[in-house]
Amino acid sequence: MDLNLDAPHSMGTTIIGVTYNGGVVLGADSRTSTGMYVANRASDKITQLTDNAADSQVVSDYVRYFLHQHTIQLGQPATVKVSANLIRMLAYNNKNMLQTGLIVGGWDKYEGGKIYGIPLGGTVVEQPFAIGGSGSSYLYGFFDQAWKENMTKEEAEQLVVKAVSLAIARDGASGGVVRTVIINSEGVTRNFYPGDKLQLWHEELEPQNSLLDILNAAGPEPMAI
Amino acid sequence: MTFTIPIDNGDAVKNAEADSQRTLYPYVTGTSIVAIKYKDGVLMASDMGGSYGSTLRYKNIERMKAIGKHSLLGASGEISDFQEILRYLDELVLNDNMWDDGNSLGPKEVHNYLTRVMYNRRNKFNPLWNTLVLGGVKNGETYLGMVSMIGVSFEDNHVATGFGNHLARPILRDEWHADLSFEDGVKLLEKCMRVLLYRDRSAINKLQIAKITEEGVTVSQPYSLKTFWEFKAFHNPTAGAEGSW
């Protein structure tokens, strides 16, 4: 039994949830790896949410089922807090079996946009923004510096895309495309940012079709005499 | 409300995975709590950090909460277990109120309840991974006690959890005395918290001090302590040493 209590468990992924003035933006990478192999390079990790494979899916499926019943009985949409607490119930009571850290984000008419972090163990923490997954290790400093309150929807989404992109640059377990979901009073918008639409970071090069294109382009013009 | 995902692992005697209903290690943890009795009641201090292994992951966690009218509970250890304990206590207080008999749970009763809960979980090899500090005032009597994750329970004039036991208690043994004023009590706690900030790796510089008196509970706003770095010896410790500037 590994007892390195100082090494936090981390799942191969980057997930982010950010509140802004009017709602929330959720973001994630799209890589699912089994060991060193990328099993799915375009998975969708945002499903009320998921961060890696089986455990999160099981939890999400149960919660979706409970939330559906709750909505029928309540007669109106469930609040974000209720979703978070249902997830907590599963995460906490099955803490020995589940290895899943989640971020719950949503909008309801009472509290507006809210983000709840639910790490391993089943603690519930309401936060203005949350990060999780193995890629999040590289983002603590970034968010400490870049986060500010009351961003606009566009600023918040830019921040999330930039952050996931930075994490993908350094975390082998994160990769693929950046998916975002914006949730506000008007509804839900899904966005998709493939790798080639993202900004280049340190020591990354502009993607080319082939070396041949570079060689041909660099050929000097013959001197006109 | 509980929902355990139904999994049939079979015979718990022959099958090692079957008794997976035991907590093996904590994930998100809070560090020390320090508390003292003073003239009007109890003062308790804690920082607002939630560590995830060696990462200082959460910096806005309130680890002290009012329980009923007469008690204040502070917790270190696994935060999710603390949140569960608060749920148990919510139910306890609710049932106490429903009697509507003018009586209300005092700190002694709450402490006793918590001791039973912690000890019984320990006996099932499934502890709530916390050390709890319970302080309160009822009918003029001040009470301060603590319970550990294995059910060890006692009262004292000053208590501390975790690192606080090693760093704060010695200071309190020297400098605590009965009938401290509020100001002296706060200064004494801050002295302890500053030492913890210097020497406890999982401490963060954002703390709260809570007070409980006959009137009730107040938890201060979060604030930070100034730290001192101007010892001459800190400025250039390797000056004059071989192989240094």
Interface residues (C-beta under 8 A of the other chain):
Chain A: M1 L3 L5 D6 A7 P8 H9 V58 Y62 R88 M89 L90 A91 Y92 N93 N94 K95 N96 M97 G117 P119 L120 G121 G122 T123 V124 V125 Q127 S137 Y140
Chain B: M1 T2 F3 T4 I5 I7 S20 Q21 R22 T23 L24 Y25 P26 Y27 V28 G50 Y52 G53 S54 T55 R57 Y58 N60 I61 E78 I79 S80 D81 Q83 E84
